[in-house]
Amino acid sequence: MAKVRLENVSKVYGDVVAVRDIDLEIDHNEFVVLVGPSGCGKSTTLRMIAGLEEISGGSIHIGDRVVNDEPPRMRNVAMVFQNYALYPHMSVRENLAFGLTLARVPRREIDLKVAEAADILGLDELLDRQPAQLSGGERQRVAMGRAIVRHPDVFLFDEPLSNLDAQLRTQMRTEIKRLHRKVKTTVVYVTHDQVEAMTLADRVVIMRAGKVEQIGTPDNIFHYPANAFVAKFIGSPPMNMFDAVVAETTDGKVLRVDSDWQLPVPRHLATRVEAGHEVVIGLRADDITPRGHGMPPREGAVFESAVNIVEPLGSETLLFVNFGPSETIAKMVRPRTVQEGETLSFDVNLEELKLFDRSSGQAIERTRA
Amino acid sequence: MTRKTPWGGWQWLVPMMAFLLIIELWPFLVMLDQSVHYLSYTQPGKNGQFIGLDNYRKAVFDDDLFHGVSVTLLYMLIALPVEFVAGLALAVLISYHMTLKRIVMPLLLIPMVLAPVVVGLVARLNLNPDFGLLGIMLRELGIAPEGLLGTPFNAFLTIVAVDVWQWTPFVTMIFLAAIIGMPREPYEAAVVDGASRWHMFRRITLPMLQPIIGVVLLLRLTDAFKVFDQVFIMTGGGPGAATELLTIFAYKVNFAYWNLGYGSAVVALLFFISFVMTFTVMKLVNRMSRGKA
């Protein structure tokens, strides 16, 4: 239980800036997920909090201490690694007890804490096994147990689910969430998987190329992406993006994709753009729906297209359709069978349309309703 | 894929097996045969006489042979632990400073690639108190006026030291390779868990090295047991019999005293001891590494 604060933290390897001036404040018991494509500096940031990497600039606070120059063992953090990092020659019990033994905790107390952690994670049956005899999921639970027994101020997770198969990953995800409810500790969690980030986090930190792109609640980030990168990174399927230019017509402002393909500028953005503005249109598949499937939007546009590719997912079906000069993904909820080549009409929900400035990539903020 | 190989493929093994039989087994059998006959150049009249296990009986009660066994054991008992401790320490040290590796590795290789005879000659010439560089220096300093190989105690320590000099790098290299090959994550986990360098060595590196330690022990034991050339060149077993290893004793019986019947029995015993030792250690090593699946 501690606040973690990063102030202007950066990491430089020779000429390469891995992390650039990160500011981040994490609250007591908050679950914060750092997410981004590989090489974005998220793991480096985590390792700097752990003390496994020295920081090149700025300062890191845990609780009310500045820990810049403290070795990892003085920071009272616990870390769970991607490939579990269990001690291969020790039994599960010894793995769990290792940190406590080093801290010279009395034997009786160690037994108690190990039993407690084993109980929380359902490891009782496995205590006398060797790591080699465990499945991936079990190893991951032992790795978490090793972190729990120490009652650390901060839990650090470095892509803990990446080595598990898809089904187990979903299951462990829920377990991690449940664990956080139970042990109530500040958590910093690194992943490249946006679904993991969205489902686990109280707040998500999206990083790219060593910089923070946006910090916010999952909801906030999904609905109000700060820029085109975040918009494209969060959500599945990724947001559809089209280049367009704002033009003034007799019917008002329009977003001209090409000479014969345009959308009206939605009301919430009308005062934000002027004719000639080069923008990027962002539309999620959820907001391009075949007529008759779901409510028609309050403010919408309609277009017709043949279906190029059909991807049924069960509860919904993704349709790849032509949207003017480019292709877009539409989503059909409560789907019926669709033939490839079939022509359908689609509603575009203009209320959820996003605009980004093409040169800066920054979102063009909507007017408050 | 069940194509039948005629004769189960054994025919391909025949040449190699025949070769091994001729150069390994045949001389061994000849030796065993000699060991139960009288064969010596001192009393040619009795040569060829079958004497049963007389040679073995004599060997078992031979004080000189017992002395050889003692010298060999003492030699191994001092040299091997020193090589292990020094080799491991060096390996760990180098692993902390990997930039050193490029400089240190070639240096480590030098003693290993030298032929034992060369090692022996270099040591002997250098240690000579009259014209050897080291020998003169030691004499001038008053440390060993009669040369390091000149007194029984010094000579014994010197042959042990040369063994340590030649073989510590081997131990270092194997341990270093093993340490470099170890996964990095357990160490990072240990750092976060609060382990000091000593803890990490004691609780992680050492246990993870255990199987390798067993193998190196086996290699070094068998090797040290049959050391001959470098010691023979340096001291010839002397002064007196201070450095007369079992192998040197066996050599002397056969090719200095030309007592080939008795010599064969001695060599057979040497073989037996080395066989039992290797086998025991191998079992131990196997059990050790099986315990840690």
Boltz contact constraints between the chains, C-beta under 6 A:
constraints:
  - contact:
      token1: [A, 50]
      token2: [B, 192]
      max_distance: 6.0
  - contact:
      token1: [A, 52]
      token2: [B, 188]
      max_distance: 6.0
  - contact:
      token1: [A, 72]
      token2: [B, 191]
      max_distance: 6.0
  - contact:
      token1: [A, 72]
      token2: [B, 192]
      max_distance: 6.0
  - contact:
      token1: [A, 73]
      token2: [B, 194]
      max_distance: 6.0
  - contact:
      token1: [A, 79]
      token2: [B, 192]
      max_distance: 6.0
  - contact:
      token1: [A, 81]
      token2: [B, 185]
      max_distance: 6.0
  - contact:
      token1: [A, 83]
      token2: [B, 185]
      max_distance: 6.0
  - contact:
      token1: [A, 85]
      token2: [B, 185]
      max_distance: 6.0
  - contact:
      token1: [A, 85]
      token2: [B, 186]
      max_distance: 6.0
  - contact:
      token1: [A, 85]
      token2: [B, 189]
      max_distance: 6.0
  - contact:
      token1: [A, 87]
      token2: [B, 186]
      max_distance: 6.0
  - contact:
      token1: [A, 89]
      token2: [B, 207]
      max_distance: 6.0
  - contact:
      token1: [A, 89]
      token2: [B, 208]
      max_distance: 6.0
  - contact:
      token1: [A, 89]
      token2: [B, 292]
      max_distance: 6.0
  - contact:
      token1: [A, 98]
      token2: [B, 193]
      max_distance: 6.0
  - contact:
      token1: [A, 99]
      token2: [B, 193]
      max_distance: 6.0
  - contact:
      token1: [A, 99]
      token2: [B, 194]
      max_distance: 6.0
  - contact:
      token1: [A, 102]
      token2: [B, 194]
      max_distance: 6.0
  - contact:
      token1: [A, 102]
      token2: [B, 195]
      max_distance: 6.0
  - contact:
      token1: [A, 102]
      token2: [B, 199]
      max_distance: 6.0
  - contact:
      token1: [A, 103]
      token2: [B, 194]
      max_distance: 6.0
  - contact:
      token1: [A, 132]
      token2: [B, 293]
      max_distance: 6.0
